[in-house]
């Protein structure tokens, strides 16, 4: 009876892993085909039936595509926008989330609901008045419209951090105050060190969102030398749309940092998402 149960569990686990592997490969097919196309000669792309494994491998497609695209310039622009706005997000969102989670004041829940309600307003609705404001400030065609708003907080990240901060026991705050600490000490020495999974989750979300952001840079940047990678890749496609091997090579390189970041940081990401919202 015990042996039969062991065999049954083994069969179930094998079937589960087979199904998960099949589904994973199904979702990975587009990216695998992109890599395959990036390593082919132009003539091999249109072969029928399609050839998955290039023969021979055209590794030179990658440096040639990146040179044509002026990759290093657009990479520098993207890194400036991503990391500067990331600093703003972590600075502003942690402070606001700390206030909503640890301070008790009249109208706190109402203000939090108003904050969350702004998430229901699509950015396309506010883009025109915001663009007019940035035009008056003479910020159009600079990185400021892509960076400065991050220093005023994003509702989703505030919600994520607030829910995580509320899982931290209030007794730690009381112990810190008894030892002579103040609210900044609680924030800096208690809340932030215990919130590394949530901070990592917010960082991953924002990095991927800012790295792949196409709408914002397309609206506010007009010079090719200031394009981020997302806009530069679209411009590259518009000019070299018949050179699919170059286009796929550039696409693989642009997508690779996000894939590597999620692969190496998925433990913190999953932990931050899992623990967030355990306490309302």
CORMOQUI-V306423 format. One record per helix or strand of 2 or more residues. SS is the DSSP state (H for helix, E for strand). FROM is the first residue (numbers start at 1). TO is the last residue. If there is no record, write none. Layout:
ss/from/to
SS/FROM/TO
SS/FROM/TO
This chain:
ss/from/to
H/2/38
H/43/46
H/60/69
H/71/102
H/108/120
H/123/136
H/144/152
H/155/165
H/170/178
H/183/194
H/196/212
H/215/220
H/224/226
H/229/239
H/244/275
